[in-house]
Amino acid sequence: MTAVTPRFAAGPVTFTVLSAVVGGQLVDGAAGGVQPSAAGSFVCIGVATSDAIPTTTSQTPTVPGAPVAVNLAPYPAQVAVAVKGVWPLTYAAAATFGQRLITAANGQVTPAGAAPDARSVVGICMEPAGVALGGVGATLIDFS
């Protein structure tokens, strides 16, 4: 093989979404694409950098007089997923500075507890004052 083009070199990787994703949610890899992470996920692959909805969610009404259907969906069906960095994530429970985190429902994070399964740890709380329940705070993730 004389040359190869990297799929990931220095930025996010783009995937098709299987269900609606909001920028700042952690996402799980699934057959055919990504979706918001479930609680305690072992397949979280990173953080969505923008909003996206599946093409099946898009409304494509026929506009009278138009030769083709018009897609009125405001969001793309693909999302860029970052695998490292410090990102503002939503906390499903209060966390302290430096605390290890796992996924909570709906792509959020929550403290990992005393003895988490290493496969479920997705990041570290990077807010010096900690983050309150339902708050958004800096979170270090590194899946590389």
RANORFEN-V652680 format. One record per backbone hydrogen bond with DSSP energy under -0.5 kcal/mol. CO is the residue of the C=O (numbers start at 1). NH is the residue of the N-H. E is the energy in kcal/mol with one decimal. If there is no record, write none. Layout:
# RANORFEN-V652680
((CO;NH;E) (CO;NH;E))
This chain:
# RANORFEN-V652680
((4;6;-0.6) (13;81;-3.0) (15;79;-2.7) (16;34;-2.1) (21;52;-2.4) (22;25;-2.0) (25;48;-3.0) (26;37;-2.6) (27;45;-2.8) (27;46;-0.9) (28;35;-1.6) (30;33;-2.4) (33;30;-2.9) (34;18;-3.0) (34;19;-0.7) (35;28;-3.2) (37;107;-2.3) (38;41;-1.4) (43;29;-2.4) (46;27;-2.6) (47;82;-2.6) (48;24;-2.9) (52;21;-2.8) (54;57;-1.6) (54;58;-0.8) (58;60;-0.5) (59;72;-2.0) (61;63;-0.6) (61;70;-1.8) (63;66;-2.6) (68;63;-0.5) (69;71;-0.5) (70;72;-0.7) (76;53;-2.3) (77;17;-2.4) (79;15;-2.5) (80;49;-2.6) (80;82;-0.5) (81;13;-2.1) (82;47;-2.2) (83;143;-3.9) (85;87;-0.6) (85;141;-2.9) (87;89;-0.9) (87;139;-1.9) (89;137;-2.4) (90;92;-0.5) (90;109;-2.3) (91;134;-2.6) (95;131;-2.6) (96;99;-2.2) (99;125;-2.4) (100;112;-2.5) (101;122;-2.7) (101;123;-1.2) (102;110;-2.2) (103;40;-2.6) (104;107;-0.7) (105;108;-1.0) (107;26;-2.3) (108;104;-3.1) (109;92;-3.2) (109;93;-0.6) (110;102;-2.8) (113;116;-0.5) (117;120;-2.2) (117;121;-0.7) (118;121;-0.6) (120;103;-0.6) (123;101;-2.5) (124;140;-2.5) (125;98;-2.9) (126;128;-0.7) (127;130;-2.2) (131;95;-2.5) (132;135;-2.5) (135;91;-3.0) (137;89;-2.3) (138;126;-2.7) (139;87;-2.7) (139;141;-0.5) (140;124;-1.6) (141;85;-1.9))
